[in-house]
Amino acid sequence: GIPEANVECNQNYAGSQACTYIELVAASNRGELVNPRDTANAQVSSWWANDPNANVEQQCSHDAQGEAPWTYQAADQGDRGLFVTVNAANGDLGNPQAVQCNQGNHWVACCYP
Protein backbone atom coordinates (compact mmCIF):
# COMPACT_ATOMS: atom_id res chain seq x y z
CA GLY A 1 0.00 0.00 0.00
CA ILE A 2 0.90 3.67 0.02
CA PRO A 3 2.34 3.64 3.57
CA GLU A 4 4.72 0.81 2.63
CA ALA A 5 5.67 2.55 -0.61
CA ASN A 6 6.43 5.72 1.35
CA VAL A 7 8.73 3.75 3.67
CA GLU A 8 10.52 2.12 0.73
CA CYS A 9 10.94 5.46 -1.05
CA ASN A 10 12.30 7.11 2.10
CA GLN A 11 14.75 4.23 2.66
CA ASN A 12 16.15 4.62 -0.86
CA TYR A 13 15.83 8.40 -1.20
CA ALA A 14 15.80 10.11 2.20
CA GLY A 15 12.87 12.49 2.57
CA SER A 16 10.94 11.13 -0.42
CA GLN A 17 7.52 9.50 -0.65
CA ALA A 18 5.49 7.66 -3.29
CA CYS A 19 4.55 10.06 -6.08
CA THR A 20 1.00 10.82 -6.99
CA TYR A 21 0.00 10.90 -10.64
CA ILE A 22 -0.20 14.70 -10.43
CA GLU A 23 3.40 14.83 -9.19
CA LEU A 24 4.51 12.60 -12.09
CA VAL A 25 2.80 14.91 -14.57
CA ALA A 26 4.51 17.94 -12.98
CA ALA A 27 7.91 16.19 -13.09
CA SER A 28 7.36 15.32 -16.74
CA ASN A 29 6.47 18.94 -17.53
CA ARG A 30 9.74 20.02 -15.87
CA GLY A 31 11.74 17.53 -17.96
CA GLU A 32 12.71 15.46 -14.89
CA LEU A 33 11.66 12.05 -16.24
CA VAL A 34 14.21 11.66 -19.04
CA ASN A 35 16.00 8.30 -18.89
CA PRO A 36 14.42 7.15 -15.60
CA ARG A 37 16.21 4.37 -13.70
CA ASP A 38 15.26 2.26 -10.69
CA THR A 39 17.39 1.48 -7.65
CA ALA A 40 19.08 -1.37 -9.59
CA ASN A 41 19.80 1.00 -12.50
CA ALA A 42 17.22 -0.71 -14.74
CA GLN A 43 15.34 1.43 -17.27
CA VAL A 44 11.86 2.39 -16.02
CA SER A 45 9.13 2.08 -18.64
CA SER A 46 5.97 2.67 -16.57
CA TRP A 47 4.74 3.72 -13.13
CA TRP A 48 1.64 2.93 -11.15
CA ALA A 49 -0.52 6.05 -11.35
CA ASN A 50 -1.38 6.79 -7.73
CA ASP A 51 -4.30 9.15 -8.18
CA PRO A 52 -6.21 9.81 -4.93
CA ASN A 53 -9.08 11.24 -7.03
CA ALA A 54 -9.48 8.09 -9.15
CA ASN A 55 -12.15 5.50 -8.50
CA VAL A 56 -10.85 3.17 -5.77
CA GLU A 57 -11.66 0.19 -8.02
CA GLN A 58 -8.87 1.45 -10.31
CA GLN A 59 -6.31 1.58 -7.50
CA CYS A 60 -5.85 -2.13 -6.68
CA SER A 61 -8.01 -1.78 -3.60
CA HIS A 62 -8.85 -4.56 -1.17
CA ASP A 63 -12.57 -4.97 -0.51
CA ALA A 64 -12.00 -6.74 2.82
CA GLN A 65 -9.76 -3.91 4.03
CA GLY A 66 -12.29 -1.15 3.53
CA GLU A 67 -11.24 -0.47 -0.05
CA ALA A 68 -7.78 0.75 0.97
CA PRO A 69 -6.04 1.73 -2.28
CA TRP A 70 -2.93 -0.10 -3.53
CA THR A 71 -3.21 -2.97 -1.06
CA TYR A 72 -4.43 -5.88 -3.15
CA GLN A 73 -2.71 -7.77 -5.96
CA ALA A 74 -4.90 -10.76 -6.78
CA ALA A 75 -7.44 -10.79 -9.56
CA ASP A 76 -10.36 -12.52 -7.87
CA GLN A 77 -12.11 -9.23 -7.04
CA GLY A 78 -11.66 -7.86 -10.54
CA ASP A 79 -10.02 -4.64 -9.38
CA ARG A 80 -7.72 -2.84 -11.72
CA GLY A 81 -4.87 -0.42 -11.29
CA LEU A 82 -3.97 2.65 -13.30
CA PHE A 83 -0.48 3.01 -14.70
CA VAL A 84 1.31 5.36 -17.08
CA THR A 85 4.13 4.67 -19.50
CA VAL A 86 7.09 6.99 -19.84
CA ASN A 87 9.06 7.78 -22.99
CA ALA A 88 12.65 7.47 -21.74
CA ALA A 89 14.04 9.68 -24.52
CA ASN A 90 11.98 12.77 -23.68
CA GLY A 91 10.31 11.99 -20.32
CA ASP A 92 6.78 12.32 -21.69
CA LEU A 93 4.05 10.30 -20.00
CA GLY A 94 1.42 8.29 -21.83
CA ASN A 95 -2.25 8.40 -20.91
CA PRO A 96 -3.28 6.49 -17.78
CA GLN A 97 -4.28 2.92 -18.56
CA ALA A 98 -5.97 0.29 -16.41
CA VAL A 99 -4.77 -3.28 -15.97
CA GLN A 100 -5.69 -6.19 -13.70
CA CYS A 101 -3.72 -5.67 -10.50
CA ASN A 102 -1.80 -8.91 -10.91
CA GLN A 103 -0.80 -8.31 -14.54
CA GLY A 104 2.30 -6.54 -15.68
CA ASN A 105 5.10 -4.96 -13.74
CA HIS A 106 5.10 -1.25 -13.06
CA TRP A 107 7.34 0.79 -10.83
CA VAL A 108 6.44 3.07 -7.93
CA ALA A 109 7.90 6.53 -8.43
CA CYS A 110 9.42 8.41 -5.50
CA CYS A 111 9.08 12.19 -5.17
CA TYR A 112 10.22 14.85 -2.75
CA PRO A 113 7.31 16.74 -1.21
C-alpha positions as CSV (number, residue, x, y, z in Angstrom):
1,G,0.0,0.0,0.0
2,I,0.9,3.7,0.0
3,P,2.3,3.6,3.6
4,E,4.7,0.8,2.6
5,A,5.7,2.5,-0.6
6,N,6.4,5.7,1.4
7,V,8.7,3.7,3.7
8,E,10.5,2.1,0.7
9,C,10.9,5.5,-1.0
10,N,12.3,7.1,2.1
11,Q,14.8,4.2,2.7
12,N,16.1,4.6,-0.9
13,Y,15.8,8.4,-1.2
14,A,15.8,10.1,2.2
15,G,12.9,12.5,2.6
16,S,10.9,11.1,-0.4
17,Q,7.5,9.5,-0.6
18,A,5.5,7.7,-3.3
19,C,4.5,10.1,-6.1
20,T,1.0,10.8,-7.0
21,Y,0.0,10.9,-10.6
22,I,-0.2,14.7,-10.4
23,E,3.4,14.8,-9.2
24,L,4.5,12.6,-12.1
25,V,2.8,14.9,-14.6
26,A,4.5,17.9,-13.0
27,A,7.9,16.2,-13.1
28,S,7.4,15.3,-16.7
29,N,6.5,18.9,-17.5
30,R,9.7,20.0,-15.9
31,G,11.7,17.5,-18.0
32,E,12.7,15.5,-14.9
33,L,11.7,12.1,-16.2
34,V,14.2,11.7,-19.0
35,N,16.0,8.3,-18.9
36,P,14.4,7.1,-15.6
37,R,16.2,4.4,-13.7
38,D,15.3,2.3,-10.7
39,T,17.4,1.5,-7.6
40,A,19.1,-1.4,-9.6
41,N,19.8,1.0,-12.5
42,A,17.2,-0.7,-14.7
43,Q,15.3,1.4,-17.3
44,V,11.9,2.4,-16.0
45,S,9.1,2.1,-18.6
46,S,6.0,2.7,-16.6
47,W,4.7,3.7,-13.1
48,W,1.6,2.9,-11.2
49,A,-0.5,6.0,-11.3
50,N,-1.4,6.8,-7.7
51,D,-4.3,9.1,-8.2
52,P,-6.2,9.8,-4.9
53,N,-9.1,11.2,-7.0
54,A,-9.5,8.1,-9.2
55,N,-12.1,5.5,-8.5
56,V,-10.9,3.2,-5.8
57,E,-11.7,0.2,-8.0
58,Q,-8.9,1.4,-10.3
59,Q,-6.3,1.6,-7.5
60,C,-5.9,-2.1,-6.7
61,S,-8.0,-1.8,-3.6
62,H,-8.8,-4.6,-1.2
63,D,-12.6,-5.0,-0.5
64,A,-12.0,-6.7,2.8
65,Q,-9.8,-3.9,4.0
66,G,-12.3,-1.2,3.5
67,E,-11.2,-0.5,0.0
68,A,-7.8,0.7,1.0
69,P,-6.0,1.7,-2.3
70,W,-2.9,-0.1,-3.5
71,T,-3.2,-3.0,-1.1
72,Y,-4.4,-5.9,-3.2
73,Q,-2.7,-7.8,-6.0
74,A,-4.9,-10.8,-6.8
75,A,-7.4,-10.8,-9.6
76,D,-10.4,-12.5,-7.9
77,Q,-12.1,-9.2,-7.0
78,G,-11.7,-7.9,-10.5
79,D,-10.0,-4.6,-9.4
80,R,-7.7,-2.8,-11.7
81,G,-4.9,-0.4,-11.3
82,L,-4.0,2.7,-13.3
83,F,-0.5,3.0,-14.7
84,V,1.3,5.4,-17.1
85,T,4.1,4.7,-19.5
86,V,7.1,7.0,-19.8
87,N,9.1,7.8,-23.0
88,A,12.6,7.5,-21.7
89,A,14.0,9.7,-24.5
90,N,12.0,12.8,-23.7
91,G,10.3,12.0,-20.3
92,D,6.8,12.3,-21.7
93,L,4.0,10.3,-20.0
94,G,1.4,8.3,-21.8
95,N,-2.2,8.4,-20.9
96,P,-3.3,6.5,-17.8
97,Q,-4.3,2.9,-18.6
98,A,-6.0,0.3,-16.4
99,V,-4.8,-3.3,-16.0
100,Q,-5.7,-6.2,-13.7
101,C,-3.7,-5.7,-10.5
102,N,-1.8,-8.9,-10.9
103,Q,-0.8,-8.3,-14.5
104,G,2.3,-6.5,-15.7
105,N,5.1,-5.0,-13.7
106,H,5.1,-1.3,-13.1
107,W,7.3,0.8,-10.8
108,V,6.4,3.1,-7.9
109,A,7.9,6.5,-8.4
110,C,9.4,8.4,-5.5
111,C,9.1,12.2,-5.2
112,Y,10.2,14.8,-2.8
113,P,7.3,16.7,-1.2
